Amino acid sequence: DGVGDGGGGGGGGGGAEEPPLILPPGMVQCPACSIIIEKMGGDDTMMCGCEAKPAGGTMEKALAGGGCGHEFNFKTLKPLGSGSPGNPANERQVNFAPKPMPKPKPNLPPTDAKVDPFDPRRAEEPPTDDNLIIQELREVS
């Protein structure tokens, strides 16, 4: 049954993905929060922050123990309960938080299209002397 050490890994939430830690045998990072967990005995059922449910572990004990309460298989890291990717059980399961939607790309004209330098949809660019002369000519006519 696993017990989180309370100080390992820290889950990041956002930012670039970090490579997984290389841990000694009998230790893994919680898939939900990245805390380091050492297997002390029992079967491969784990709960982050306290003993596994079959041994009396509860979400309350797990949270009080500094973990996130995620239940998973020690060998495969597959979820067994209490949260899953995209569906965290609590705010500590930062690795399971839904990914933010990518920002839409601006609506730009095709690269082969002729671009009117005076089109109001264009991003503001500092005017060049040639553009100022053309603009003055247009205003006069």
C-alpha positions as CSV (number, residue, x, y, z in Angstrom):
1,D,0.0,0.0,0.0
2,G,1.4,3.4,-1.0
3,V,2.0,6.4,1.1
4,G,2.9,9.8,-0.5
5,D,6.0,11.4,0.9
6,G,4.4,14.8,0.9
7,G,7.2,16.6,-0.7
8,G,8.0,15.1,-4.0
9,G,7.5,16.1,-7.5
10,G,5.0,18.9,-7.0
11,G,2.5,18.9,-9.9
12,G,3.0,21.8,-12.2
13,G,-0.1,22.6,-14.1
14,G,0.6,24.5,-17.2
15,G,3.9,25.1,-18.9
16,A,6.1,22.7,-20.8
17,E,6.0,19.0,-19.9
18,E,9.0,17.9,-17.9
19,P,10.6,14.5,-18.4
20,P,9.6,11.9,-15.8
21,L,11.9,11.4,-12.8
22,I,14.1,8.4,-12.7
23,L,13.1,6.8,-9.4
24,P,14.5,3.8,-7.5
25,P,12.5,0.5,-7.7
26,G,9.4,0.6,-5.5
27,M,8.7,4.3,-6.1
28,V,6.5,6.1,-8.7
29,Q,5.1,9.5,-9.2
30,C,1.3,9.9,-8.8
31,P,-0.2,10.3,-12.3
32,A,-2.6,12.9,-10.9
33,C,-0.3,15.2,-8.9
34,S,3.3,14.0,-9.4
35,I,3.9,13.4,-5.6
36,I,6.4,10.6,-5.1
37,I,4.9,7.4,-3.7
38,E,6.8,4.5,-2.2
39,K,5.2,1.0,-2.3
40,M,5.6,-0.4,1.2
41,G,3.8,-3.7,0.7
42,G,0.5,-5.2,-0.3
43,D,-1.0,-5.5,-3.8
44,D,-0.6,-3.0,-6.6
45,T,-3.6,-0.9,-5.6
46,M,-2.4,2.6,-4.6
47,M,-3.9,5.7,-3.2
48,C,-1.9,8.9,-3.2
49,G,-1.4,10.3,0.3
50,C,-2.3,7.2,2.4
51,E,-2.8,3.5,2.4
52,A,-5.0,2.0,-0.4
53,K,-8.7,1.6,0.0
54,P,-8.5,-2.2,0.7
55,A,-6.2,-1.3,3.7
56,G,-8.5,1.4,5.0
57,G,-7.5,4.4,3.0
58,T,-10.0,7.2,2.4
59,M,-10.0,10.5,0.5
60,E,-10.0,12.4,3.8
61,K,-6.9,10.5,5.0
62,A,-5.2,11.0,1.6
63,L,-5.8,14.8,1.6
64,A,-4.7,15.0,5.3
65,G,-1.6,13.1,4.4
66,G,-0.6,15.6,1.7
67,G,-1.7,13.5,-1.3
68,C,-4.5,14.0,-3.8
69,G,-6.4,10.7,-3.1
70,H,-6.0,9.3,-6.7
71,E,-6.3,5.6,-6.8
72,F,-4.2,3.8,-9.4
73,N,-2.4,0.6,-10.3
74,F,1.3,0.8,-9.2
75,K,2.7,-1.2,-12.1
76,T,0.6,0.3,-14.9
77,L,-0.3,3.8,-13.4
78,K,-3.9,3.3,-14.8
79,P,-6.6,5.0,-12.8
80,L,-8.7,2.9,-10.5
81,G,-10.9,5.7,-9.1
82,S,-10.9,9.2,-7.7
83,G,-10.1,11.2,-10.8
84,S,-9.0,10.7,-14.4
85,P,-7.3,12.8,-17.1
86,G,-9.6,15.7,-17.9
87,N,-11.8,14.9,-14.8
88,P,-9.9,15.7,-11.6
89,A,-11.5,14.7,-8.3
90,N,-10.1,17.8,-6.5
91,E,-7.8,20.8,-7.1
92,R,-4.7,18.8,-6.1
93,Q,-5.0,16.6,-9.2
94,V,-3.3,19.2,-11.3
95,N,-2.1,16.7,-14.0
96,F,-5.7,15.8,-14.7
97,A,-7.0,19.4,-15.2
98,P,-8.6,20.0,-18.6
99,K,-6.1,21.4,-21.1
100,P,-6.9,25.0,-22.1
101,M,-8.3,25.5,-25.6
102,P,-5.8,26.8,-28.1
103,K,-6.3,30.5,-29.1
104,P,-7.8,30.9,-32.5
105,K,-5.5,32.1,-35.2
106,P,-6.2,35.5,-36.6
107,N,-8.0,35.7,-39.9
108,L,-5.2,36.7,-42.2
109,P,-5.4,37.0,-46.0
110,P,-3.7,34.2,-48.0
111,T,-0.1,34.8,-48.6
112,D,-0.6,35.0,-52.4
113,A,-3.4,37.6,-52.1
114,K,-2.8,41.3,-52.9
115,V,-2.8,43.2,-49.7
116,D,-4.2,46.8,-49.6
117,P,-1.9,48.8,-47.3
118,F,-4.9,50.9,-46.3
119,D,-7.3,48.1,-45.5
120,P,-8.6,48.8,-42.0
121,R,-8.4,45.1,-41.1
122,R,-4.6,45.1,-41.4
123,A,-2.6,45.4,-38.3
124,E,-1.2,48.9,-37.8
125,E,2.2,49.4,-39.3
126,P,4.3,52.4,-39.1
127,P,3.7,54.4,-42.3
128,T,6.5,54.7,-44.8
129,D,7.2,57.9,-46.8
130,D,5.8,56.1,-49.9
131,N,2.6,55.2,-48.1
132,L,2.1,58.7,-46.8
133,I,2.5,60.1,-50.4
134,I,0.0,57.6,-51.8
135,Q,-2.4,58.4,-48.9
136,E,-2.1,62.2,-49.5
137,L,-2.8,61.7,-53.3
138,R,-5.9,59.6,-52.5
139,E,-7.2,62.3,-50.1
140,V,-6.7,65.0,-52.7
141,S,-8.5,63.2,-55.5
